[in-house]
Amino acid sequence: MRNVVVVGGGIVGLAVAWELTRRGLDVTVLEKEPRWAAHQTGHNSNVVHAGLYYKPGSFKARMSVAGNRSIVDFARQYGVPVEVCGKLVVATDEKEIPALNTLAERAEANGVPAKKISPAEAREYEPEVACVAALRVESTGIIDFPGVCQALVRLLDEAGVDLRLNSPVLAIRAGSTGGVEVATGDDVVQADALVNCAGLHSDRVARLAGLTPSAKIVPFRGEYYELKPERRGLVKGLIYPVPDPTLPFLGVHLTRMLDGSVHAGPNAVLALRREGYRWRDFSAKDVAEVAAFPGAWRLAKKYAFPTGLDEVRRSFSKKRFAASLARLVPAVTEADIVRHGSGVRAQAMRRDGSLVDDFLIETARDQVHVLNAPSPAATSALEIARHIADQVSES
């Protein structure tokens, strides 16, 4: 095998292309947008996750713990801004302490450096925080993930990789003598193997390639505020709540960025378009697909009330959003925050309404499809790339 086509120019696709190139393969990268890292990679919180939350032994646990080291090493080697600053996960109510204890046990099982601390110790890190107990996680960091992608593009370009922007995949078929043929708007790319890292469109690309994927992408938008410049001093680093273990989202949190700004969020609401960064971003096709999917209705039946409704209310109410932040830092008020932007999470869902809670990678002859790679995929990108490169070699 000599030629591989990678679909998707986010951090996972670019990392896969780099790993395959390092192994001596000829690679073509197809990205439908006019720039790299245009969607999930370019709209996330830029946090290097430690591997705290994930089931021991899962892809997410193993790859995020290893990725925490490898992505920081990569950034430092290639001059990408990064800071390992640690974070606090705080229980704001006695009822959350059992879940916090479970997180501490999971951290130990996953090999994540973390320790339980008292409220007084928590305030040594974050003087304005309110909690009854906290978990200090030392290896969490902040990074410029779009900058990582820029570095990868430079490396790929220097290695002579065929990098193609404005190249949407329109059709895929098996080659007449093996491998695959991928039609874009301008060309037909022939390759020995295909790697699908199309993120928000990964299930559609899989179907173009003849697969029946085991899960469907349902887009969820996460909306952010940020603290006004004069109120940034309320937060020194990263402050997270104890997450609801039944949901894939970590809850509204506060994150100091590399430039000193403090981002607050995200909430989680159903997006009305796969790339729907605002309520007015609407696609009849995308909404119809979700409405026709049994899993979406089963999920709605389980979570619409009160969880889903609360998220929608918070989307429209700055006051509610500020109140969620004030649970962590009581000094934060509605007057202290301004809207910042949003991102869309490509969440894979099964027909029974269950959310895929681990990375999901499926294979076919001469094909590897990354069908679920939300957070912590950016942290884990280099590790995911190694895993996929192994699968390409085996296929």
VEXDREN-799061 format. One record per residue (C-alpha): residue in one letter; residue number from 1; x, y, z. Coordinates in Angstrom, 3 decimals. Layout:
N
[A,NUM,[X,Y,Z]]
...
//
This chain:
395
[M,1,[0.000,0.000,0.000]]
[R,2,[1.343,3.391,-0.988]]
[N,3,[-1.489,5.917,-1.361]]
[V,4,[-4.063,7.011,1.224]]
[V,5,[-6.755,9.677,0.937]]
[V,6,[-7.794,11.376,4.191]]
[V,7,[-11.176,13.114,4.232]]
[G,8,[-11.322,16.003,6.701]]
[G,9,[-8.878,18.779,7.572]]
[G,10,[-9.497,19.149,11.285]]
[I,11,[-6.936,18.186,13.895]]
[V,12,[-7.694,14.447,13.689]]
[G,13,[-7.486,14.324,9.900]]
[L,14,[-4.260,16.341,9.800]]
[A,15,[-2.713,14.251,12.582]]
[V,16,[-3.618,11.059,10.699]]
[A,17,[-2.088,12.456,7.522]]
[W,18,[1.107,13.327,9.403]]
[E,19,[1.381,9.881,11.008]]
[L,20,[0.814,8.105,7.681]]
[T,21,[3.377,10.374,6.016]]
[R,22,[5.932,9.573,8.727]]
[R,23,[5.359,5.893,7.956]]
[G,24,[6.302,6.426,4.323]]
[L,25,[2.859,6.555,2.686]]
[D,26,[1.747,9.025,0.038]]
[V,27,[-1.196,11.026,1.369]]
[T,28,[-3.860,13.299,-0.073]]
[V,29,[-5.996,15.367,2.328]]
[L,30,[-9.416,16.580,1.179]]
[E,31,[-11.111,19.415,3.092]]
[K,32,[-14.373,20.901,1.864]]
[E,33,[-13.816,24.303,3.504]]
[P,34,[-11.455,27.056,2.279]]
[R,35,[-9.384,26.765,5.474]]
[W,36,[-8.102,24.097,7.842]]
[A,37,[-9.674,23.396,11.251]]
[A,38,[-12.825,25.246,10.258]]
[H,39,[-15.309,23.533,12.525]]
[Q,40,[-14.890,21.454,15.707]]
[T,41,[-11.145,22.084,16.039]]
[G,42,[-11.522,25.807,15.460]]
[H,43,[-14.464,26.241,17.836]]
[N,44,[-13.515,24.281,20.944]]
[S,45,[-12.310,25.387,24.373]]
[N,46,[-8.599,24.740,23.655]]
[V,47,[-8.266,22.630,26.813]]
[V,48,[-5.739,19.794,26.993]]
[H,49,[-7.739,17.217,28.924]]
[A,50,[-6.103,14.962,31.497]]
[G,51,[-8.229,11.832,31.009]]
[L,52,[-10.135,12.239,34.244]]
[Y,53,[-13.695,11.513,33.183]]
[Y,54,[-13.528,8.429,31.019]]
[K,55,[-14.212,4.773,31.716]]
[P,56,[-10.936,2.982,32.561]]
[G,57,[-9.670,0.998,29.601]]
[S,58,[-11.756,2.902,27.052]]
[F,59,[-10.261,4.565,23.980]]
[K,60,[-10.950,7.962,25.532]]
[A,61,[-9.205,7.076,28.791]]
[R,62,[-6.113,5.571,27.201]]
[M,63,[-5.770,8.041,24.364]]
[S,64,[-6.425,11.191,26.381]]
[V,65,[-3.912,10.272,29.086]]
[A,66,[-1.268,9.512,26.457]]
[G,67,[-2.432,12.425,24.306]]
[N,68,[-2.103,14.835,27.207]]
[R,69,[1.636,14.226,27.021]]
[S,70,[2.083,13.865,23.274]]
[I,71,[0.117,16.973,22.248]]
[V,72,[1.988,19.122,24.802]]
[D,73,[5.320,17.729,23.582]]
[F,74,[4.319,18.413,19.971]]
[A,75,[3.301,21.979,20.787]]
[R,76,[6.557,22.689,22.580]]
[Q,77,[8.622,21.142,19.797]]
[Y,78,[6.944,23.167,17.048]]
[G,79,[6.415,26.465,18.837]]
[V,80,[2.673,26.265,19.460]]
[P,81,[1.495,28.143,22.586]]
[V,82,[0.666,25.753,25.438]]
[E,83,[0.502,25.958,29.230]]
[V,84,[0.022,23.105,31.700]]
[C,85,[-1.878,25.010,34.376]]
[G,86,[-4.030,22.384,36.103]]
[K,87,[-7.708,22.745,36.988]]
[L,88,[-10.232,22.432,39.781]]
[V,89,[-13.345,20.268,39.681]]
[V,90,[-15.570,21.582,42.442]]
[A,91,[-18.520,20.161,44.328]]
[T,92,[-20.800,23.052,45.238]]
[D,93,[-23.221,20.898,47.236]]
[E,94,[-22.821,17.964,49.631]]
[K,95,[-24.898,15.828,47.256]]
[E,96,[-22.120,16.099,44.649]]
[I,97,[-19.389,14.678,46.898]]
[P,98,[-20.067,11.001,46.000]]
[A,99,[-19.694,11.850,42.300]]
[L,100,[-16.512,13.808,43.069]]
[N,101,[-15.155,10.784,44.942]]
[T,102,[-15.966,8.619,41.934]]
[L,103,[-14.002,11.036,39.726]]
[A,104,[-11.031,10.775,42.090]]
[E,105,[-11.180,6.972,41.875]]
[R,106,[-11.421,7.118,38.102]]
[A,107,[-8.439,9.483,37.955]]
[E,108,[-6.379,6.997,39.946]]
[A,109,[-7.504,4.114,37.705]]
[N,110,[-6.560,6.079,34.580]]
[G,111,[-3.192,7.242,35.915]]
[V,112,[-4.222,10.906,36.088]]
[P,113,[-2.424,13.034,38.730]]
[A,114,[-5.273,14.360,40.888]]
[K,115,[-5.976,14.865,44.573]]
[K,116,[-8.958,15.706,46.760]]
[I,117,[-8.578,19.063,48.499]]
[S,118,[-10.552,21.097,51.013]]
[P,119,[-12.455,24.329,50.287]]
[A,120,[-9.652,26.323,51.915]]
[E,121,[-7.062,24.593,49.694]]
[A,122,[-9.249,25.196,46.635]]
[R,123,[-9.296,28.914,47.412]]
[E,124,[-5.501,28.943,47.376]]
[Y,125,[-5.814,28.194,43.658]]
[E,126,[-9.034,30.148,43.051]]
[P,127,[-9.746,32.776,45.712]]
[E,128,[-13.288,33.432,44.442]]
[V,129,[-14.441,29.816,44.121]]
[A,130,[-17.289,28.376,46.191]]
[C,131,[-17.228,24.678,47.023]]
[V,132,[-17.629,22.065,49.758]]
[A,133,[-14.819,19.920,48.283]]
[A,134,[-12.669,19.916,45.158]]
[L,135,[-10.413,17.802,43.013]]
[R,136,[-7.145,19.318,41.820]]
[V,137,[-6.012,17.929,38.457]]
[E,138,[-2.437,18.973,37.696]]
[S,139,[-1.969,17.801,34.102]]
[T,140,[-4.838,19.733,32.497]]
[G,141,[-3.617,22.492,30.208]]
[I,142,[-4.593,25.105,27.654]]
[I,143,[-3.314,25.161,24.098]]
[D,144,[-3.859,26.730,20.691]]
[F,145,[-5.423,23.804,18.800]]
[P,146,[-5.779,25.769,15.525]]
[G,147,[-2.081,26.546,15.972]]
[V,148,[-1.384,22.811,16.245]]
[C,149,[-3.188,22.390,12.935]]
[Q,150,[-1.133,25.161,11.345]]
[A,151,[2.024,23.382,12.480]]
[L,152,[0.778,20.079,11.067]]
[V,153,[-0.062,21.737,7.745]]
[R,154,[3.458,23.196,7.587]]
[L,155,[4.980,19.774,8.241]]
[L,156,[2.739,18.104,5.685]]
[D,157,[3.458,20.757,3.093]]
[E,158,[7.204,20.416,3.659]]
[A,159,[6.838,16.648,3.223]]
[G,160,[5.130,17.113,-0.135]]
[V,161,[1.678,15.948,0.940]]
[D,162,[-1.156,16.787,-1.465]]
[L,163,[-3.245,19.220,0.603]]
[R,164,[-6.530,20.231,-1.006]]
[L,165,[-8.902,22.853,0.360]]
[N,166,[-12.299,23.558,-1.265]]
[S,167,[-12.539,19.848,-2.074]]
[P,168,[-15.850,18.372,-0.885]]
[V,169,[-16.286,14.621,-1.283]]
[L,170,[-19.229,13.981,-3.607]]
[A,171,[-18.935,10.248,-4.289]]
[I,172,[-16.849,7.241,-3.283]]
[R,173,[-16.571,3.869,-4.991]]
[A,174,[-14.292,0.873,-5.048]]
[G,175,[-11.512,1.118,-7.610]]
[S,176,[-11.573,-1.211,-10.606]]
[T,177,[-8.335,-2.871,-9.474]]
[G,178,[-8.761,-2.387,-5.713]]
[G,179,[-8.545,0.595,-3.403]]
[V,180,[-10.956,3.504,-3.669]]
[E,181,[-11.895,6.328,-5.996]]
[V,182,[-13.082,9.590,-4.438]]
[A,183,[-14.854,12.203,-6.544]]
[T,184,[-14.578,15.859,-5.585]]
[G,185,[-15.896,18.851,-7.459]]
[D,186,[-12.753,19.049,-9.595]]
[D,187,[-11.155,15.621,-9.710]]
[V,188,[-11.293,11.918,-8.966]]
[V,189,[-8.666,10.866,-6.435]]
[Q,190,[-7.482,7.272,-6.641]]
[A,191,[-5.939,5.697,-3.563]]
[D,192,[-5.201,2.355,-1.992]]
[A,193,[-7.122,3.282,1.166]]
[L,194,[-9.534,5.856,2.574]]
[V,195,[-9.547,7.364,6.056]]
[N,196,[-12.718,9.265,6.962]]
[C,197,[-12.120,12.022,9.538]]
[A,198,[-15.007,14.199,8.376]]
[G,199,[-16.292,15.059,11.858]]
[L,200,[-19.784,16.518,11.579]]
[H,201,[-20.251,14.703,8.265]]
[S,202,[-18.450,11.457,9.086]]
[D,203,[-21.580,9.272,8.932]]
[R,204,[-22.518,10.739,5.546]]
[V,205,[-19.056,10.066,4.150]]
[A,206,[-19.284,6.502,5.480]]
[R,207,[-22.577,6.000,3.666]]
[L,208,[-21.063,7.415,0.467]]
[A,209,[-18.388,4.742,0.830]]
[G,210,[-20.986,1.977,1.071]]
[L,211,[-21.022,1.497,4.838]]
[T,212,[-24.053,1.373,7.074]]
[P,213,[-22.593,3.107,10.141]]
[S,214,[-23.721,1.886,13.554]]
[A,215,[-24.402,5.449,14.735]]
[K,216,[-25.687,8.735,13.351]]
[I,217,[-24.222,12.189,13.917]]
[V,218,[-26.583,14.494,15.791]]
[P,219,[-25.163,18.026,16.166]]
[F,220,[-25.247,19.799,19.531]]
[R,221,[-24.304,23.454,19.796]]
[G,222,[-22.345,24.711,22.770]]
[E,223,[-22.646,28.453,23.395]]
[Y,224,[-20.033,30.503,25.223]]
[Y,225,[-19.848,33.770,27.078]]
[E,226,[-16.695,35.429,28.333]]
[L,227,[-15.944,37.615,31.321]]
[K,228,[-15.544,41.297,30.628]]
[P,229,[-11.861,42.345,30.750]]
[E,230,[-12.253,44.183,34.059]]
[R,231,[-13.685,41.016,35.685]]
[R,232,[-11.139,38.476,34.431]]
[G,233,[-9.400,38.553,37.797]]
[L,234,[-12.244,36.493,39.263]]
[V,235,[-10.744,33.374,37.654]]
[K,236,[-7.090,32.348,37.805]]
[G,237,[-7.231,29.089,35.831]]
[L,238,[-9.841,26.431,35.037]]
[I,239,[-12.908,25.778,37.198]]
[Y,240,[-15.262,22.894,36.344]]
[P,241,[-18.388,21.576,38.057]]
[V,242,[-18.891,17.921,38.952]]
[P,243,[-20.460,16.583,35.719]]
[D,244,[-23.699,14.659,35.461]]
[P,245,[-22.458,11.084,34.824]]
[T,246,[-25.490,10.314,32.627]]
[L,247,[-24.611,13.040,30.095]]
[P,248,[-21.662,13.355,27.683]]
[F,249,[-21.221,17.059,28.439]]
[L,250,[-19.104,18.434,31.290]]
[G,251,[-21.388,21.305,32.275]]
[V,252,[-20.831,25.051,32.168]]
[H,253,[-17.314,25.895,33.333]]
[L,254,[-14.803,28.756,33.440]]
[T,255,[-11.559,28.613,31.473]]
[R,256,[-8.736,31.149,31.402]]
[M,257,[-7.307,31.173,27.879]]
[L,258,[-3.743,31.720,26.706]]
[D,259,[-4.449,35.389,25.964]]
[G,260,[-5.774,36.008,29.492]]
[S,261,[-9.448,36.090,28.538]]
[V,262,[-11.853,33.896,30.505]]
[H,263,[-14.394,31.829,28.580]]
[A,264,[-17.584,30.619,30.231]]
[G,265,[-19.634,27.694,28.974]]
[P,266,[-20.706,25.830,27.055]]
[N,267,[-24.323,24.881,27.397]]
[A,268,[-25.664,22.156,25.079]]
[V,269,[-28.637,22.509,22.720]]
[L,270,[-29.618,20.665,19.573]]
[A,271,[-28.232,22.478,16.526]]
[L,272,[-30.654,22.976,13.646]]
[R,273,[-27.888,22.466,11.114]]
[R,274,[-24.773,20.314,11.195]]
[E,275,[-22.736,23.497,11.177]]
[G,276,[-25.333,25.526,13.044]]
[Y,277,[-23.474,28.011,15.225]]
[R,278,[-26.566,30.182,15.813]]
[W,279,[-30.288,29.506,16.268]]
[R,280,[-30.952,31.068,12.867]]
[D,281,[-28.578,28.607,11.162]]
[F,282,[-31.187,26.201,9.822]]
[S,283,[-31.072,23.311,7.363]]
[A,284,[-34.330,21.597,6.435]]
[K,285,[-32.347,18.534,5.327]]
[D,286,[-30.436,18.278,8.598]]
[V,287,[-33.527,18.797,10.767]]
[A,288,[-35.493,16.263,8.723]]
[E,289,[-32.725,13.683,9.179]]
[V,290,[-32.787,14.131,12.948]]
[A,291,[-36.605,14.062,13.025]]
[A,292,[-36.644,10.812,11.044]]
[F,293,[-34.082,9.144,13.314]]
[P,294,[-35.676,6.996,16.059]]
[G,295,[-32.722,7.519,18.362]]
[A,296,[-33.347,11.269,18.538]]
[W,297,[-36.896,10.758,19.786]]
[R,298,[-35.777,8.195,22.339]]
[L,299,[-33.107,10.580,23.607]]
[A,300,[-35.634,13.418,23.773]]
[K,301,[-38.048,11.267,25.757]]
[K,302,[-35.311,10.604,28.282]]
[Y,303,[-33.727,14.061,28.583]]
[A,304,[-36.093,16.708,27.205]]
[F,305,[-37.546,17.505,30.631]]
[P,306,[-36.072,19.069,32.625]]
[T,307,[-32.480,18.769,31.330]]
[G,308,[-33.045,19.739,27.706]]
[L,309,[-35.509,22.470,28.544]]
[D,310,[-33.108,23.989,31.069]]
[E,311,[-30.358,24.083,28.424]]
[V,312,[-32.646,25.853,25.937]]
[R,313,[-33.738,28.363,28.564]]
[R,314,[-30.120,29.094,29.397]]
[S,315,[-29.403,29.571,25.687]]
[F,316,[-31.903,32.449,25.582]]
[S,317,[-31.298,33.843,29.065]]
[K,318,[-28.090,35.606,29.987]]
[K,319,[-29.379,35.739,33.563]]
[R,320,[-29.686,31.935,33.751]]
[F,321,[-26.251,31.495,32.197]]
[A,322,[-24.705,33.828,34.764]]
[A,323,[-26.512,31.989,37.565]]
[S,324,[-24.889,28.707,36.438]]
[L,325,[-21.473,30.372,36.627]]
[A,326,[-22.249,31.895,40.010]]
[R,327,[-22.618,28.398,41.459]]
[L,328,[-18.866,28.084,40.886]]
[V,329,[-17.811,31.706,41.436]]
[P,330,[-20.524,33.628,43.336]]
[A,331,[-19.060,37.020,42.399]]
[V,332,[-19.979,36.503,38.714]]
[T,333,[-23.111,38.457,37.765]]
[E,334,[-25.130,38.946,34.612]]
[A,335,[-23.380,42.267,34.075]]
[D,336,[-19.966,40.573,34.024]]
[I,337,[-20.428,38.409,30.917]]
[V,338,[-20.749,39.017,27.186]]
[R,339,[-21.482,36.548,24.404]]
[H,340,[-18.405,35.083,22.802]]
[G,341,[-19.342,32.477,20.197]]
[S,342,[-20.229,28.819,19.900]]
[G,343,[-19.100,25.436,18.661]]
[V,344,[-20.935,22.388,17.344]]
[R,345,[-20.204,18.920,18.715]]
[A,346,[-20.564,15.976,16.341]]
[Q,347,[-22.241,13.560,18.746]]
[A,348,[-22.788,10.005,17.519]]
[M,349,[-26.100,8.470,18.561]]
[R,350,[-27.420,4.936,18.197]]
[R,351,[-30.943,3.983,17.110]]
[D,352,[-31.881,3.108,20.676]]
[G,353,[-31.243,6.725,21.699]]
[S,354,[-27.991,6.042,23.526]]
[L,355,[-25.120,8.458,22.987]]
[V,356,[-21.856,6.850,21.953]]
[D,357,[-19.608,7.586,24.919]]
[D,358,[-16.286,6.480,23.430]]
[F,359,[-14.384,7.109,20.235]]
[L,360,[-16.035,5.036,17.507]]
[I,361,[-13.894,3.788,14.631]]
[E,362,[-15.265,1.328,12.074]]
[T,363,[-13.458,-0.363,9.212]]
[A,364,[-14.240,-1.934,5.874]]
[R,365,[-12.009,-3.188,3.103]]
[D,366,[-9.481,-0.440,2.348]]
[Q,367,[-11.404,1.971,4.599]]
[V,368,[-11.209,3.366,8.137]]
[H,369,[-14.024,5.599,9.390]]
[V,370,[-13.809,7.787,12.509]]
[L,371,[-17.497,8.014,13.395]]
[N,372,[-17.342,9.531,16.866]]
[A,373,[-14.479,11.774,17.930]]
[P,374,[-15.755,14.628,20.096]]
[S,375,[-13.828,15.904,23.108]]
[P,376,[-11.184,14.810,24.074]]
[A,377,[-10.336,14.051,20.432]]
[A,378,[-8.214,17.178,19.996]]
[T,379,[-6.153,16.255,23.056]]
[S,380,[-5.924,12.674,21.775]]
[A,381,[-5.346,13.493,18.095]]
[L,382,[-1.799,12.142,17.818]]
[E,383,[-2.793,8.942,19.627]]
[I,384,[-5.892,8.466,17.471]]
[A,385,[-3.634,8.964,14.453]]
[R,386,[-1.279,6.183,15.565]]
[H,387,[-4.188,3.826,16.109]]
[I,388,[-5.675,4.592,12.702]]
[A,389,[-2.308,4.274,10.958]]
[D,390,[-2.004,0.787,12.458]]
[Q,391,[-5.451,-0.085,11.114]]
[V,392,[-4.577,1.234,7.669]]
[S,393,[-1.491,-0.945,7.656]]
[E,394,[-3.535,-3.976,8.687]]
[S,395,[-6.223,-3.341,6.069]]
//
